[in-house]
Amino acid sequence: MSGPIERLRSNAGSAPRPRAELGDYLEKVRSGAYAVTDADVEALTGAGIPEDEIFEQTVAVAIREGLRRLDAATAAIGR
C-alpha cells in the first residue's frame, strides 16, 4: 500500500506538461511562492489561459518543490 507521500509524488508527476506561457510564473511559484500576486494570475488569464489550468499547474509545481525539499532535508539528516 502506498502512503500519502507516494501518492503525492504520483499525482504531481502525472500533471500535463505546462504550456510555455506559464514558464516564468511557475518558476516564481517554485522559487518564491510568497511573491506570487493576483496580478501574476490576472496576466495569465488575460493571455487566455484558463484559471483551472493555472490552478492545476500551480499545485503540481508546489507539490513537486515541496517533495524536492523534503527529499533534501531527509538526505541531510541521513534517513
Residue frames as qw, qx, qy, qz and C-alpha x, y, z in Angstrom:
[[0.000, 0.889, 0.457, 0.000, 0.00, 0.00, 0.00],
 [0.422, 0.389, -0.029, 0.819, 1.32, 3.42, -0.86],
 [0.282, -0.562, -0.464, 0.624, 1.39, 6.19, 1.68],
 [0.177, 0.913, 0.290, -0.226, 0.35, 9.81, 1.26],
 [0.164, -0.723, 0.409, 0.532, 3.81, 10.99, 0.17],
 [0.350, -0.036, 0.821, 0.449, 3.98, 8.36, -2.56],
 [0.300, 0.690, 0.657, 0.041, 0.50, 9.32, -3.75],
 [0.027, 0.911, 0.006, -0.412, 1.56, 12.97, -3.88],
 [0.274, -0.466, 0.638, 0.548, 4.62, 12.04, -5.94],
 [0.353, 0.273, 0.841, 0.306, 2.50, 10.05, -8.34],
 [0.211, 0.827, 0.512, -0.098, -0.18, 12.71, -8.74],
 [0.063, -0.862, 0.159, 0.476, 2.24, 15.62, -9.13],
 [0.310, -0.336, 0.722, 0.519, 4.21, 13.67, -11.69],
 [0.346, 0.397, 0.815, 0.243, 1.15, 12.98, -13.78],
 [0.182, 0.785, 0.207, -0.554, 0.22, 16.63, -14.36],
 [0.689, 0.625, 0.266, 0.252, 0.20, 17.55, -18.05],
 [0.556, -0.010, 0.073, 0.828, 3.21, 19.41, -19.35],
 [0.026, 0.782, 0.297, -0.547, 2.63, 23.15, -18.83],
 [0.533, 0.762, 0.228, 0.289, 2.40, 25.46, -21.82],
 [0.586, 0.211, -0.106, 0.775, 5.38, 27.73, -22.41],
 [0.106, -0.692, -0.097, -0.707, 3.45, 30.86, -21.37],
 [0.719, -0.664, -0.131, -0.155, 3.35, 29.53, -17.80],
 [0.789, 0.194, -0.338, 0.474, 7.14, 29.14, -17.55],
 [0.171, 0.444, -0.336, 0.813, 8.07, 32.34, -15.72],
 [0.605, -0.481, 0.045, -0.633, 5.03, 32.14, -13.45],
 [0.951, -0.213, -0.220, -0.045, 5.72, 28.52, -12.49],
 [0.626, 0.253, -0.398, 0.621, 9.37, 29.32, -11.79],
 [0.166, -0.504, 0.252, -0.809, 8.16, 32.08, -9.47],
 [0.837, -0.375, -0.073, -0.391, 5.88, 29.57, -7.71],
 [0.915, 0.025, -0.323, 0.242, 8.78, 27.10, -7.43],
 [0.566, 0.219, -0.334, 0.721, 11.39, 29.51, -6.16],
 [0.062, -0.033, -0.390, 0.918, 9.38, 32.08, -4.21],
 [0.146, -0.540, -0.784, -0.269, 5.68, 31.34, -3.95],
 [0.231, -0.636, -0.449, 0.584, 5.35, 34.06, -1.31],
 [0.085, -0.383, 0.201, 0.898, 5.90, 36.63, -4.09],
 [0.052, 0.348, 0.790, 0.502, 3.06, 35.45, -6.38],
 [0.185, 0.275, 0.294, -0.896, 0.36, 38.11, -6.64],
 [0.531, 0.575, 0.548, -0.295, -3.11, 38.44, -8.10],
 [0.318, 0.787, -0.255, -0.464, -1.52, 40.43, -10.90],
 [0.123, -0.369, 0.879, 0.276, 0.55, 37.39, -11.92],
 [0.360, 0.304, 0.880, -0.056, -2.58, 35.29, -12.28],
 [0.382, 0.764, 0.278, -0.440, -4.51, 38.11, -13.97],
 [0.131, 0.654, -0.544, -0.508, -1.75, 38.42, -16.58],
 [0.161, -0.093, 0.960, 0.208, -2.10, 34.72, -17.38],
 [0.353, 0.545, 0.732, -0.207, -5.89, 34.78, -17.58],
 [0.262, 0.796, -0.026, -0.546, -5.60, 37.91, -19.73],
 [0.068, 0.487, -0.748, -0.447, -3.40, 35.90, -22.08],
 [0.743, 0.113, -0.372, -0.544, -6.20, 33.36, -22.43],
 [0.346, 0.140, -0.905, 0.202, -5.02, 30.68, -20.00],
 [0.621, -0.520, -0.422, -0.408, -7.96, 29.19, -18.08],
 [0.376, -0.653, 0.434, -0.494, -7.96, 29.56, -14.28],
 [0.963, -0.178, 0.142, -0.146, -8.36, 25.78, -13.89],
 [0.840, 0.381, -0.183, 0.341, -5.14, 25.19, -15.82],
 [0.111, 0.705, -0.394, 0.579, -3.28, 27.83, -13.81],
 [0.675, -0.517, 0.318, -0.419, -4.51, 26.27, -10.57],
 [0.999, -0.002, 0.038, 0.011, -3.60, 22.72, -11.57],
 [0.689, 0.493, -0.259, 0.463, -0.11, 23.71, -12.71],
 [0.149, -0.720, 0.367, -0.571, 0.43, 25.83, -9.59],
 [0.825, -0.408, 0.269, -0.285, -0.49, 22.95, -7.29],
 [0.966, 0.188, -0.057, 0.170, 1.62, 20.45, -9.24],
 [0.465, 0.614, -0.333, 0.544, 4.72, 22.68, -9.13],
 [0.367, -0.663, 0.364, -0.541, 4.23, 23.49, -5.45],
 [0.941, -0.250, 0.172, -0.152, 3.90, 19.81, -4.55],
 [0.868, 0.341, -0.158, 0.324, 6.94, 18.82, -6.63],
 [0.213, 0.677, -0.373, 0.598, 9.02, 21.57, -4.98],
 [0.622, -0.565, 0.305, -0.448, 7.79, 20.60, -1.53],
 [0.995, -0.060, 0.071, 0.019, 8.73, 16.98, -2.17],
 [0.656, 0.537, -0.270, 0.456, 12.15, 18.03, -3.51],
 [0.108, -0.683, 0.410, -0.595, 12.77, 19.96, -0.31],
 [0.852, -0.373, 0.217, -0.296, 11.53, 17.05, 1.81],
 [0.952, 0.201, -0.096, 0.208, 13.96, 14.74, -0.01],
 [0.392, 0.635, -0.351, 0.566, 16.83, 17.19, 0.52],
 [0.430, -0.625, 0.369, -0.537, 16.01, 17.50, 4.22],
 [0.968, -0.180, 0.114, -0.136, 15.72, 13.74, 4.61],
 [0.822, 0.376, -0.213, 0.370, 19.08, 13.26, 2.90],
 [0.112, 0.705, -0.369, 0.595, 20.66, 15.95, 5.10],
 [0.576, -0.523, 0.425, -0.464, 19.57, 14.23, 8.29],
 [0.066, 0.384, -0.920, -0.040, 20.60, 10.84, 6.97],
 [0.667, 0.104, 0.581, -0.455, 17.32, 8.99, 6.71]]
